[in-house]
């Protein structure tokens, strides 16, 4: 394999590692977001005189929080899938470059002698 293609495949593989690291870094964040459920009581602000309104408001805010938590978890899971796909694609491209180079490698000194 020529140095020219070694550099290309080496850089592709290095970049693939970067994307795999991004996926690995996102996994614990997904777990943290998945475990970040809050019950309506976490949003309750009030006293006995505003108990009814406080409960209704807490349930509304808890619902909005839960929608956003699910939205973020979905985005993060999607990011992991995408990062893994980018990693795999870059590795596949590097493999294909190496296969193609092995098949079509030419010694131009033999074709065009000095």
Phi and psi restraints in degrees (range 20) as a CNS / XPLOR table:
assign (resid 1 and name C) (resid 2 and name N)
       (resid 2 and name CA) (resid 2 and name C) 1.0 -78.9 20.0 2
assign (resid 2 and name N) (resid 2 and name CA)
       (resid 2 and name C) (resid 3 and name N) 1.0 158.5 20.0 2
assign (resid 2 and name C) (resid 3 and name N)
       (resid 3 and name CA) (resid 3 and name C) 1.0 -59.7 20.0 2
assign (resid 3 and name N) (resid 3 and name CA)
       (resid 3 and name C) (resid 4 and name N) 1.0 -34.0 20.0 2
assign (resid 3 and name C) (resid 4 and name N)
       (resid 4 and name CA) (resid 4 and name C) 1.0 -58.3 20.0 2
assign (resid 4 and name N) (resid 4 and name CA)
       (resid 4 and name C) (resid 5 and name N) 1.0 -45.4 20.0 2
assign (resid 4 and name C) (resid 5 and name N)
       (resid 5 and name CA) (resid 5 and name C) 1.0 -78.1 20.0 2
assign (resid 5 and name N) (resid 5 and name CA)
       (resid 5 and name C) (resid 6 and name N) 1.0 -28.7 20.0 2
assign (resid 5 and name C) (resid 6 and name N)
       (resid 6 and name CA) (resid 6 and name C) 1.0 -62.2 20.0 2
assign (resid 6 and name N) (resid 6 and name CA)
       (resid 6 and name C) (resid 7 and name N) 1.0 -39.9 20.0 2
assign (resid 6 and name C) (resid 7 and name N)
       (resid 7 and name CA) (resid 7 and name C) 1.0 -64.7 20.0 2
assign (resid 7 and name N) (resid 7 and name CA)
       (resid 7 and name C) (resid 8 and name N) 1.0 -44.5 20.0 2
assign (resid 7 and name C) (resid 8 and name N)
       (resid 8 and name CA) (resid 8 and name C) 1.0 -61.4 20.0 2
assign (resid 8 and name N) (resid 8 and name CA)
       (resid 8 and name C) (resid 9 and name N) 1.0 -51.3 20.0 2
assign (resid 8 and name C) (resid 9 and name N)
       (resid 9 and name CA) (resid 9 and name C) 1.0 -68.2 20.0 2
assign (resid 9 and name N) (resid 9 and name CA)
       (resid 9 and name C) (resid 10 and name N) 1.0 -35.2 20.0 2
assign (resid 9 and name C) (resid 10 and name N)
       (resid 10 and name CA) (resid 10 and name C) 1.0 -62.6 20.0 2
assign (resid 10 and name N) (resid 10 and name CA)
       (resid 10 and name C) (resid 11 and name N) 1.0 -44.8 20.0 2
assign (resid 10 and name C) (resid 11 and name N)
       (resid 11 and name CA) (resid 11 and name C) 1.0 -66.4 20.0 2
assign (resid 11 and name N) (resid 11 and name CA)
       (resid 11 and name C) (resid 12 and name N) 1.0 -38.8 20.0 2
assign (resid 11 and name C) (resid 12 and name N)
       (resid 12 and name CA) (resid 12 and name C) 1.0 -61.9 20.0 2
assign (resid 12 and name N) (resid 12 and name CA)
       (resid 12 and name C) (resid 13 and name N) 1.0 -43.8 20.0 2
assign (resid 12 and name C) (resid 13 and name N)
       (resid 13 and name CA) (resid 13 and name C) 1.0 -67.6 20.0 2
assign (resid 13 and name N) (resid 13 and name CA)
       (resid 13 and name C) (resid 14 and name N) 1.0 -36.3 20.0 2
assign (resid 13 and name C) (resid 14 and name N)
       (resid 14 and name CA) (resid 14 and name C) 1.0 -64.5 20.0 2
assign (resid 14 and name N) (resid 14 and name CA)
       (resid 14 and name C) (resid 15 and name N) 1.0 -41.7 20.0 2
assign (resid 14 and name C) (resid 15 and name N)
       (resid 15 and name CA) (resid 15 and name C) 1.0 -66.9 20.0 2
assign (resid 15 and name N) (resid 15 and name CA)
       (resid 15 and name C) (resid 16 and name N) 1.0 -36.3 20.0 2
assign (resid 15 and name C) (resid 16 and name N)
       (resid 16 and name CA) (resid 16 and name C) 1.0 -60.2 20.0 2
assign (resid 16 and name N) (resid 16 and name CA)
       (resid 16 and name C) (resid 17 and name N) 1.0 -41.0 20.0 2
assign (resid 16 and name C) (resid 17 and name N)
       (resid 17 and name CA) (resid 17 and name C) 1.0 -62.0 20.0 2
assign (resid 17 and name N) (resid 17 and name CA)
       (resid 17 and name C) (resid 18 and name N) 1.0 -36.2 20.0 2
assign (resid 17 and name C) (resid 18 and name N)
       (resid 18 and name CA) (resid 18 and name C) 1.0 -61.1 20.0 2
assign (resid 18 and name N) (resid 18 and name CA)
       (resid 18 and name C) (resid 19 and name N) 1.0 -44.9 20.0 2
assign (resid 18 and name C) (resid 19 and name N)
       (resid 19 and name CA) (resid 19 and name C) 1.0 -70.5 20.0 2
assign (resid 19 and name N) (resid 19 and name CA)
       (resid 19 and name C) (resid 20 and name N) 1.0 -34.4 20.0 2
assign (resid 19 and name C) (resid 20 and name N)
       (resid 20 and name CA) (resid 20 and name C) 1.0 -65.8 20.0 2
assign (resid 20 and name N) (resid 20 and name CA)
       (resid 20 and name C) (resid 21 and name N) 1.0 -37.6 20.0 2
assign (resid 20 and name C) (resid 21 and name N)
       (resid 21 and name CA) (resid 21 and name C) 1.0 -64.6 20.0 2
assign (resid 21 and name N) (resid 21 and name CA)
       (resid 21 and name C) (resid 22 and name N) 1.0 -39.4 20.0 2
assign (resid 21 and name C) (resid 22 and name N)
       (resid 22 and name CA) (resid 22 and name C) 1.0 -59.6 20.0 2
assign (resid 22 and name N) (resid 22 and name CA)
       (resid 22 and name C) (resid 23 and name N) 1.0 -44.1 20.0 2
assign (resid 22 and name C) (resid 23 and name N)
       (resid 23 and name CA) (resid 23 and name C) 1.0 -62.9 20.0 2
assign (resid 23 and name N) (resid 23 and name CA)
       (resid 23 and name C) (resid 24 and name N) 1.0 -44.8 20.0 2
assign (resid 23 and name C) (resid 24 and name N)
       (resid 24 and name CA) (resid 24 and name C) 1.0 -63.4 20.0 2
assign (resid 24 and name N) (resid 24 and name CA)
       (resid 24 and name C) (resid 25 and name N) 1.0 -37.5 20.0 2
assign (resid 24 and name C) (resid 25 and name N)
       (resid 25 and name CA) (resid 25 and name C) 1.0 -68.3 20.0 2
assign (resid 25 and name N) (resid 25 and name CA)
       (resid 25 and name C) (resid 26 and name N) 1.0 -32.1 20.0 2
assign (resid 25 and name C) (resid 26 and name N)
       (resid 26 and name CA) (resid 26 and name C) 1.0 -77.9 20.0 2
assign (resid 26 and name N) (resid 26 and name CA)
       (resid 26 and name C) (resid 27 and name N) 1.0 -25.1 20.0 2
assign (resid 26 and name C) (resid 27 and name N)
       (resid 27 and name CA) (resid 27 and name C) 1.0 -58.0 20.0 2
assign (resid 27 and name N) (resid 27 and name CA)
       (resid 27 and name C) (resid 28 and name N) 1.0 -47.8 20.0 2
assign (resid 27 and name C) (resid 28 and name N)
       (resid 28 and name CA) (resid 28 and name C) 1.0 -66.3 20.0 2
assign (resid 28 and name N) (resid 28 and name CA)
       (resid 28 and name C) (resid 29 and name N) 1.0 -27.8 20.0 2
assign (resid 28 and name C) (resid 29 and name N)
       (resid 29 and name CA) (resid 29 and name C) 1.0 -67.2 20.0 2
assign (resid 29 and name N) (resid 29 and name CA)
       (resid 29 and name C) (resid 30 and name N) 1.0 -40.9 20.0 2
assign (resid 29 and name C) (resid 30 and name N)
       (resid 30 and name CA) (resid 30 and name C) 1.0 -60.1 20.0 2
assign (resid 30 and name N) (resid 30 and name CA)
       (resid 30 and name C) (resid 31 and name N) 1.0 -43.3 20.0 2
assign (resid 30 and name C) (resid 31 and name N)
       (resid 31 and name CA) (resid 31 and name C) 1.0 -62.7 20.0 2
assign (resid 31 and name N) (resid 31 and name CA)
       (resid 31 and name C) (resid 32 and name N) 1.0 -40.3 20.0 2
assign (resid 31 and name C) (resid 32 and name N)
       (resid 32 and name CA) (resid 32 and name C) 1.0 -65.7 20.0 2
assign (resid 32 and name N) (resid 32 and name CA)
       (resid 32 and name C) (resid 33 and name N) 1.0 -42.4 20.0 2
assign (resid 32 and name C) (resid 33 and name N)
       (resid 33 and name CA) (resid 33 and name C) 1.0 -66.4 20.0 2
assign (resid 33 and name N) (resid 33 and name CA)
       (resid 33 and name C) (resid 34 and name N) 1.0 -39.5 20.0 2
assign (resid 33 and name C) (resid 34 and name N)
       (resid 34 and name CA) (resid 34 and name C) 1.0 -62.3 20.0 2
assign (resid 34 and name N) (resid 34 and name CA)
       (resid 34 and name C) (resid 35 and name N) 1.0 -33.3 20.0 2
assign (resid 34 and name C) (resid 35 and name N)
       (resid 35 and name CA) (resid 35 and name C) 1.0 -92.2 20.0 2
assign (resid 35 and name N) (resid 35 and name CA)
       (resid 35 and name C) (resid 36 and name N) 1.0 10.1 20.0 2
assign (resid 35 and name C) (resid 36 and name N)
       (resid 36 and name CA) (resid 36 and name C) 1.0 -95.5 20.0 2
assign (resid 36 and name N) (resid 36 and name CA)
       (resid 36 and name C) (resid 37 and name N) 1.0 29.9 20.0 2
assign (resid 36 and name C) (resid 37 and name N)
       (resid 37 and name CA) (resid 37 and name C) 1.0 -66.2 20.0 2
assign (resid 37 and name N) (resid 37 and name CA)
       (resid 37 and name C) (resid 38 and name N) 1.0 138.5 20.0 2
assign (resid 37 and name C) (resid 38 and name N)
       (resid 38 and name CA) (resid 38 and name C) 1.0 -126.6 20.0 2
assign (resid 38 and name N) (resid 38 and name CA)
       (resid 38 and name C) (resid 39 and name N) 1.0 131.6 20.0 2
assign (resid 38 and name C) (resid 39 and name N)
       (resid 39 and name CA) (resid 39 and name C) 1.0 -77.8 20.0 2
assign (resid 39 and name N) (resid 39 and name CA)
       (resid 39 and name C) (resid 40 and name N) 1.0 162.7 20.0 2
assign (resid 39 and name C) (resid 40 and name N)
       (resid 40 and name CA) (resid 40 and name C) 1.0 -55.2 20.0 2
assign (resid 40 and name N) (resid 40 and name CA)
       (resid 40 and name C) (resid 41 and name N) 1.0 -29.8 20.0 2
assign (resid 40 and name C) (resid 41 and name N)
       (resid 41 and name CA) (resid 41 and name C) 1.0 -63.2 20.0 2
assign (resid 41 and name N) (resid 41 and name CA)
       (resid 41 and name C) (resid 42 and name N) 1.0 -23.4 20.0 2
assign (resid 41 and name C) (resid 42 and name N)
       (resid 42 and name CA) (resid 42 and name C) 1.0 -68.0 20.0 2
assign (resid 42 and name N) (resid 42 and name CA)
       (resid 42 and name C) (resid 43 and name N) 1.0 -20.3 20.0 2
assign (resid 42 and name C) (resid 43 and name N)
       (resid 43 and name CA) (resid 43 and name C) 1.0 -104.2 20.0 2
assign (resid 43 and name N) (resid 43 and name CA)
       (resid 43 and name C) (resid 44 and name N) 1.0 0.5 20.0 2
assign (resid 43 and name C) (resid 44 and name N)
       (resid 44 and name CA) (resid 44 and name C) 1.0 -74.8 20.0 2
assign (resid 44 and name N) (resid 44 and name CA)
       (resid 44 and name C) (resid 45 and name N) 1.0 125.9 20.0 2
assign (resid 44 and name C) (resid 45 and name N)
       (resid 45 and name CA) (resid 45 and name C) 1.0 -131.4 20.0 2
assign (resid 45 and name N) (resid 45 and name CA)
       (resid 45 and name C) (resid 46 and name N) 1.0 116.2 20.0 2
assign (resid 45 and name C) (resid 46 and name N)
       (resid 46 and name CA) (resid 46 and name C) 1.0 170.0 20.0 2
assign (resid 46 and name N) (resid 46 and name CA)
       (resid 46 and name C) (resid 47 and name N) 1.0 -173.5 20.0 2
assign (resid 46 and name C) (resid 47 and name N)
       (resid 47 and name CA) (resid 47 and name C) 1.0 -140.0 20.0 2
assign (resid 47 and name N) (resid 47 and name CA)
       (resid 47 and name C) (resid 48 and name N) 1.0 -171.6 20.0 2
assign (resid 47 and name C) (resid 48 and name N)
       (resid 48 and name CA) (resid 48 and name C) 1.0 -62.6 20.0 2
assign (resid 48 and name N) (resid 48 and name CA)
       (resid 48 and name C) (resid 49 and name N) 1.0 -29.2 20.0 2
assign (resid 48 and name C) (resid 49 and name N)
       (resid 49 and name CA) (resid 49 and name C) 1.0 -75.1 20.0 2
assign (resid 49 and name N) (resid 49 and name CA)
       (resid 49 and name C) (resid 50 and name N) 1.0 -24.2 20.0 2
assign (resid 49 and name C) (resid 50 and name N)
       (resid 50 and name CA) (resid 50 and name C) 1.0 -117.0 20.0 2
assign (resid 50 and name N) (resid 50 and name CA)
       (resid 50 and name C) (resid 51 and name N) 1.0 25.5 20.0 2
assign (resid 50 and name C) (resid 51 and name N)
       (resid 51 and name CA) (resid 51 and name C) 1.0 -57.2 20.0 2
assign (resid 51 and name N) (resid 51 and name CA)
       (resid 51 and name C) (resid 52 and name N) 1.0 -49.5 20.0 2
assign (resid 51 and name C) (resid 52 and name N)
       (resid 52 and name CA) (resid 52 and name C) 1.0 -60.9 20.0 2
assign (resid 52 and name N) (resid 52 and name CA)
       (resid 52 and name C) (resid 53 and name N) 1.0 -49.9 20.0 2
assign (resid 52 and name C) (resid 53 and name N)
       (resid 53 and name CA) (resid 53 and name C) 1.0 -66.0 20.0 2
assign (resid 53 and name N) (resid 53 and name CA)
       (resid 53 and name C) (resid 54 and name N) 1.0 -37.6 20.0 2
assign (resid 53 and name C) (resid 54 and name N)
       (resid 54 and name CA) (resid 54 and name C) 1.0 -63.8 20.0 2
assign (resid 54 and name N) (resid 54 and name CA)
       (resid 54 and name C) (resid 55 and name N) 1.0 -40.6 20.0 2
assign (resid 54 and name C) (resid 55 and name N)
       (resid 55 and name CA) (resid 55 and name C) 1.0 -66.7 20.0 2
assign (resid 55 and name N) (resid 55 and name CA)
       (resid 55 and name C) (resid 56 and name N) 1.0 -45.2 20.0 2
assign (resid 55 and name C) (resid 56 and name N)
       (resid 56 and name CA) (resid 56 and name C) 1.0 -61.7 20.0 2
assign (resid 56 and name N) (resid 56 and name CA)
       (resid 56 and name C) (resid 57 and name N) 1.0 -43.7 20.0 2
assign (resid 56 and name C) (resid 57 and name N)
       (resid 57 and name CA) (resid 57 and name C) 1.0 -65.4 20.0 2
assign (resid 57 and name N) (resid 57 and name CA)
       (resid 57 and name C) (resid 58 and name N) 1.0 -41.2 20.0 2
assign (resid 57 and name C) (resid 58 and name N)
       (resid 58 and name CA) (resid 58 and name C) 1.0 -63.3 20.0 2
assign (resid 58 and name N) (resid 58 and name CA)
       (resid 58 and name C) (resid 59 and name N) 1.0 -40.5 20.0 2
assign (resid 58 and name C) (resid 59 and name N)
       (resid 59 and name CA) (resid 59 and name C) 1.0 -66.1 20.0 2
assign (resid 59 and name N) (resid 59 and name CA)
       (resid 59 and name C) (resid 60 and name N) 1.0 -40.2 20.0 2
assign (resid 59 and name C) (resid 60 and name N)
       (resid 60 and name CA) (resid 60 and name C) 1.0 -62.0 20.0 2
assign (resid 60 and name N) (resid 60 and name CA)
       (resid 60 and name C) (resid 61 and name N) 1.0 -48.8 20.0 2
assign (resid 60 and name C) (resid 61 and name N)
       (resid 61 and name CA) (resid 61 and name C) 1.0 -66.2 20.0 2
assign (resid 61 and name N) (resid 61 and name CA)
       (resid 61 and name C) (resid 62 and name N) 1.0 -36.9 20.0 2
assign (resid 61 and name C) (resid 62 and name N)
       (resid 62 and name CA) (resid 62 and name C) 1.0 -64.0 20.0 2
assign (resid 62 and name N) (resid 62 and name CA)
       (resid 62 and name C) (resid 63 and name N) 1.0 -39.8 20.0 2
assign (resid 62 and name C) (resid 63 and name N)
       (resid 63 and name CA) (resid 63 and name C) 1.0 -63.7 20.0 2
assign (resid 63 and name N) (resid 63 and name CA)
       (resid 63 and name C) (resid 64 and name N) 1.0 -43.1 20.0 2
assign (resid 63 and name C) (resid 64 and name N)
       (resid 64 and name CA) (resid 64 and name C) 1.0 -64.9 20.0 2
assign (resid 64 and name N) (resid 64 and name CA)
       (resid 64 and name C) (resid 65 and name N) 1.0 -41.7 20.0 2
assign (resid 64 and name C) (resid 65 and name N)
       (resid 65 and name CA) (resid 65 and name C) 1.0 -60.9 20.0 2
assign (resid 65 and name N) (resid 65 and name CA)
       (resid 65 and name C) (resid 66 and name N) 1.0 -45.0 20.0 2
assign (resid 65 and name C) (resid 66 and name N)
       (resid 66 and name CA) (resid 66 and name C) 1.0 -63.9 20.0 2
assign (resid 66 and name N) (resid 66 and name CA)
       (resid 66 and name C) (resid 67 and name N) 1.0 -40.5 20.0 2
assign (resid 66 and name C) (resid 67 and name N)
       (resid 67 and name CA) (resid 67 and name C) 1.0 -59.5 20.0 2
assign (resid 67 and name N) (resid 67 and name CA)
       (resid 67 and name C) (resid 68 and name N) 1.0 -44.5 20.0 2
assign (resid 67 and name C) (resid 68 and name N)
       (resid 68 and name CA) (resid 68 and name C) 1.0 -67.9 20.0 2
assign (resid 68 and name N) (resid 68 and name CA)
       (resid 68 and name C) (resid 69 and name N) 1.0 -39.3 20.0 2
assign (resid 68 and name C) (resid 69 and name N)
       (resid 69 and name CA) (resid 69 and name C) 1.0 -61.2 20.0 2
assign (resid 69 and name N) (resid 69 and name CA)
       (resid 69 and name C) (resid 70 and name N) 1.0 -44.8 20.0 2
assign (resid 69 and name C) (resid 70 and name N)
       (resid 70 and name CA) (resid 70 and name C) 1.0 -64.3 20.0 2
assign (resid 70 and name N) (resid 70 and name CA)
       (resid 70 and name C) (resid 71 and name N) 1.0 -41.6 20.0 2
assign (resid 70 and name C) (resid 71 and name N)
       (resid 71 and name CA) (resid 71 and name C) 1.0 -58.1 20.0 2
assign (resid 71 and name N) (resid 71 and name CA)
       (resid 71 and name C) (resid 72 and name N) 1.0 -47.6 20.0 2
assign (resid 71 and name C) (resid 72 and name N)
       (resid 72 and name CA) (resid 72 and name C) 1.0 -65.6 20.0 2
assign (resid 72 and name N) (resid 72 and name CA)
       (resid 72 and name C) (resid 73 and name N) 1.0 -41.1 20.0 2
assign (resid 72 and name C) (resid 73 and name N)
       (resid 73 and name CA) (resid 73 and name C) 1.0 -62.0 20.0 2
assign (resid 73 and name N) (resid 73 and name CA)
       (resid 73 and name C) (resid 74 and name N) 1.0 -40.8 20.0 2
assign (resid 73 and name C) (resid 74 and name N)
       (resid 74 and name CA) (resid 74 and name C) 1.0 -63.9 20.0 2
assign (resid 74 and name N) (resid 74 and name CA)
       (resid 74 and name C) (resid 75 and name N) 1.0 -44.3 20.0 2
assign (resid 74 and name C) (resid 75 and name N)
       (resid 75 and name CA) (resid 75 and name C) 1.0 -61.2 20.0 2
assign (resid 75 and name N) (resid 75 and name CA)
       (resid 75 and name C) (resid 76 and name N) 1.0 -44.5 20.0 2
assign (resid 75 and name C) (resid 76 and name N)
       (resid 76 and name CA) (resid 76 and name C) 1.0 -65.9 20.0 2
assign (resid 76 and name N) (resid 76 and name CA)
       (resid 76 and name C) (resid 77 and name N) 1.0 -40.8 20.0 2
assign (resid 76 and name C) (resid 77 and name N)
       (resid 77 and name CA) (resid 77 and name C) 1.0 -63.0 20.0 2
assign (resid 77 and name N) (resid 77 and name CA)
       (resid 77 and name C) (resid 78 and name N) 1.0 -41.1 20.0 2
assign (resid 77 and name C) (resid 78 and name N)
       (resid 78 and name CA) (resid 78 and name C) 1.0 -62.3 20.0 2
assign (resid 78 and name N) (resid 78 and name CA)
       (resid 78 and name C) (resid 79 and name N) 1.0 -38.5 20.0 2
assign (resid 78 and name C) (resid 79 and name N)
       (resid 79 and name CA) (resid 79 and name C) 1.0 -63.2 20.0 2
assign (resid 79 and name N) (resid 79 and name CA)
       (resid 79 and name C) (resid 80 and name N) 1.0 -42.0 20.0 2
assign (resid 79 and name C) (resid 80 and name N)
       (resid 80 and name CA) (resid 80 and name C) 1.0 -61.5 20.0 2
assign (resid 80 and name N) (resid 80 and name CA)
       (resid 80 and name C) (resid 81 and name N) 1.0 -44.7 20.0 2
assign (resid 80 and name C) (resid 81 and name N)
       (resid 81 and name CA) (resid 81 and name C) 1.0 -60.1 20.0 2
assign (resid 81 and name N) (resid 81 and name CA)
       (resid 81 and name C) (resid 82 and name N) 1.0 -47.3 20.0 2
assign (resid 81 and name C) (resid 82 and name N)
       (resid 82 and name CA) (resid 82 and name C) 1.0 -63.6 20.0 2
assign (resid 82 and name N) (resid 82 and name CA)
       (resid 82 and name C) (resid 83 and name N) 1.0 -44.2 20.0 2
assign (resid 82 and name C) (resid 83 and name N)
       (resid 83 and name CA) (resid 83 and name C) 1.0 -61.7 20.0 2
assign (resid 83 and name N) (resid 83 and name CA)
       (resid 83 and name C) (resid 84 and name N) 1.0 -42.4 20.0 2
assign (resid 83 and name C) (resid 84 and name N)
       (resid 84 and name CA) (resid 84 and name C) 1.0 -63.4 20.0 2
assign (resid 84 and name N) (resid 84 and name CA)
       (resid 84 and name C) (resid 85 and name N) 1.0 -38.9 20.0 2
assign (resid 84 and name C) (resid 85 and name N)
       (resid 85 and name CA) (resid 85 and name C) 1.0 -67.3 20.0 2
assign (resid 85 and name N) (resid 85 and name CA)
       (resid 85 and name C) (resid 86 and name N) 1.0 -40.2 20.0 2
assign (resid 85 and name C) (resid 86 and name N)
       (resid 86 and name CA) (resid 86 and name C) 1.0 -62.9 20.0 2
assign (resid 86 and name N) (resid 86 and name CA)
       (resid 86 and name C) (resid 87 and name N) 1.0 -44.2 20.0 2
assign (resid 86 and name C) (resid 87 and name N)
       (resid 87 and name CA) (resid 87 and name C) 1.0 -56.3 20.0 2
assign (resid 87 and name N) (resid 87 and name CA)
       (resid 87 and name C) (resid 88 and name N) 1.0 -51.1 20.0 2
assign (resid 87 and name C) (resid 88 and name N)
       (resid 88 and name CA) (resid 88 and name C) 1.0 -63.5 20.0 2
assign (resid 88 and name N) (resid 88 and name CA)
       (resid 88 and name C) (resid 89 and name N) 1.0 -40.9 20.0 2
assign (resid 88 and name C) (resid 89 and name N)
       (resid 89 and name CA) (resid 89 and name C) 1.0 -64.3 20.0 2
assign (resid 89 and name N) (resid 89 and name CA)
       (resid 89 and name C) (resid 90 and name N) 1.0 -44.5 20.0 2
assign (resid 89 and name C) (resid 90 and name N)
       (resid 90 and name CA) (resid 90 and name C) 1.0 -63.8 20.0 2
assign (resid 90 and name N) (resid 90 and name CA)
       (resid 90 and name C) (resid 91 and name N) 1.0 -39.2 20.0 2
assign (resid 90 and name C) (resid 91 and name N)
       (resid 91 and name CA) (resid 91 and name C) 1.0 -66.4 20.0 2
assign (resid 91 and name N) (resid 91 and name CA)
       (resid 91 and name C) (resid 92 and name N) 1.0 -39.5 20.0 2
assign (resid 91 and name C) (resid 92 and name N)
       (resid 92 and name CA) (resid 92 and name C) 1.0 -64.9 20.0 2
assign (resid 92 and name N) (resid 92 and name CA)
       (resid 92 and name C) (resid 93 and name N) 1.0 -42.1 20.0 2
assign (resid 92 and name C) (resid 93 and name N)
       (resid 93 and name CA) (resid 93 and name C) 1.0 -60.7 20.0 2
assign (resid 93 and name N) (resid 93 and name CA)
       (resid 93 and name C) (resid 94 and name N) 1.0 -44.8 20.0 2
assign (resid 93 and name C) (resid 94 and name N)
       (resid 94 and name CA) (resid 94 and name C) 1.0 -60.9 20.0 2
assign (resid 94 and name N) (resid 94 and name CA)
       (resid 94 and name C) (resid 95 and name N) 1.0 -43.6 20.0 2
assign (resid 94 and name C) (resid 95 and name N)
       (resid 95 and name CA) (resid 95 and name C) 1.0 -60.7 20.0 2
assign (resid 95 and name N) (resid 95 and name CA)
       (resid 95 and name C) (resid 96 and name N) 1.0 -43.5 20.0 2
assign (resid 95 and name C) (resid 96 and name N)
       (resid 96 and name CA) (resid 96 and name C) 1.0 -66.5 20.0 2
assign (resid 96 and name N) (resid 96 and name CA)
       (resid 96 and name C) (resid 97 and name N) 1.0 -39.2 20.0 2
assign (resid 96 and name C) (resid 97 and name N)
       (resid 97 and name CA) (resid 97 and name C) 1.0 -58.2 20.0 2
assign (resid 97 and name N) (resid 97 and name CA)
       (resid 97 and name C) (resid 98 and name N) 1.0 -45.6 20.0 2
assign (resid 97 and name C) (resid 98 and name N)
       (resid 98 and name CA) (resid 98 and name C) 1.0 -65.9 20.0 2
assign (resid 98 and name N) (resid 98 and name CA)
       (resid 98 and name C) (resid 99 and name N) 1.0 -40.4 20.0 2
assign (resid 98 and name C) (resid 99 and name N)
       (resid 99 and name CA) (resid 99 and name C) 1.0 -63.3 20.0 2
assign (resid 99 and name N) (resid 99 and name CA)
       (resid 99 and name C) (resid 100 and name N) 1.0 -46.3 20.0 2
assign (resid 99 and name C) (resid 100 and name N)
       (resid 100 and name CA) (resid 100 and name C) 1.0 -63.5 20.0 2
assign (resid 100 and name N) (resid 100 and name CA)
       (resid 100 and name C) (resid 101 and name N) 1.0 -40.5 20.0 2
assign (resid 100 and name C) (resid 101 and name N)
       (resid 101 and name CA) (resid 101 and name C) 1.0 -64.0 20.0 2
assign (resid 101 and name N) (resid 101 and name CA)
       (resid 101 and name C) (resid 102 and name N) 1.0 -39.2 20.0 2
assign (resid 101 and name C) (resid 102 and name N)
       (resid 102 and name CA) (resid 102 and name C) 1.0 -65.4 20.0 2
assign (resid 102 and name N) (resid 102 and name CA)
       (resid 102 and name C) (resid 103 and name N) 1.0 -32.6 20.0 2
assign (resid 102 and name C) (resid 103 and name N)
       (resid 103 and name CA) (resid 103 and name C) 1.0 -79.2 20.0 2
assign (resid 103 and name N) (resid 103 and name CA)
       (resid 103 and name C) (resid 104 and name N) 1.0 -41.5 20.0 2
assign (resid 103 and name C) (resid 104 and name N)
       (resid 104 and name CA) (resid 104 and name C) 1.0 -108.7 20.0 2
assign (resid 104 and name N) (resid 104 and name CA)
       (resid 104 and name C) (resid 105 and name N) 1.0 13.4 20.0 2
assign (resid 104 and name C) (resid 105 and name N)
       (resid 105 and name CA) (resid 105 and name C) 1.0 -61.6 20.0 2
assign (resid 105 and name N) (resid 105 and name CA)
       (resid 105 and name C) (resid 106 and name N) 1.0 127.0 20.0 2
assign (resid 105 and name C) (resid 106 and name N)
       (resid 106 and name CA) (resid 106 and name C) 1.0 -121.2 20.0 2
assign (resid 106 and name N) (resid 106 and name CA)
       (resid 106 and name C) (resid 107 and name N) 1.0 144.3 20.0 2
assign (resid 106 and name C) (resid 107 and name N)
       (resid 107 and name CA) (resid 107 and name C) 1.0 -99.9 20.0 2
assign (resid 107 and name N) (resid 107 and name CA)
       (resid 107 and name C) (resid 108 and name N) 1.0 97.7 20.0 2
assign (resid 107 and name C) (resid 108 and name N)
       (resid 108 and name CA) (resid 108 and name C) 1.0 -64.5 20.0 2
assign (resid 108 and name N) (resid 108 and name CA)
       (resid 108 and name C) (resid 109 and name N) 1.0 -21.2 20.0 2
assign (resid 108 and name C) (resid 109 and name N)
       (resid 109 and name CA) (resid 109 and name C) 1.0 -65.3 20.0 2
assign (resid 109 and name N) (resid 109 and name CA)
       (resid 109 and name C) (resid 110 and name N) 1.0 -30.2 20.0 2
assign (resid 109 and name C) (resid 110 and name N)
       (resid 110 and name CA) (resid 110 and name C) 1.0 -75.6 20.0 2
assign (resid 110 and name N) (resid 110 and name CA)
       (resid 110 and name C) (resid 111 and name N) 1.0 -33.9 20.0 2
assign (resid 110 and name C) (resid 111 and name N)
       (resid 111 and name CA) (resid 111 and name C) 1.0 -76.2 20.0 2
assign (resid 111 and name N) (resid 111 and name CA)
       (resid 111 and name C) (resid 112 and name N) 1.0 -41.6 20.0 2
assign (resid 111 and name C) (resid 112 and name N)
       (resid 112 and name CA) (resid 112 and name C) 1.0 -121.3 20.0 2
assign (resid 112 and name N) (resid 112 and name CA)
       (resid 112 and name C) (resid 113 and name N) 1.0 76.5 20.0 2
assign (resid 112 and name C) (resid 113 and name N)
       (resid 113 and name CA) (resid 113 and name C) 1.0 -66.3 20.0 2
assign (resid 113 and name N) (resid 113 and name CA)
       (resid 113 and name C) (resid 114 and name N) 1.0 152.0 20.0 2
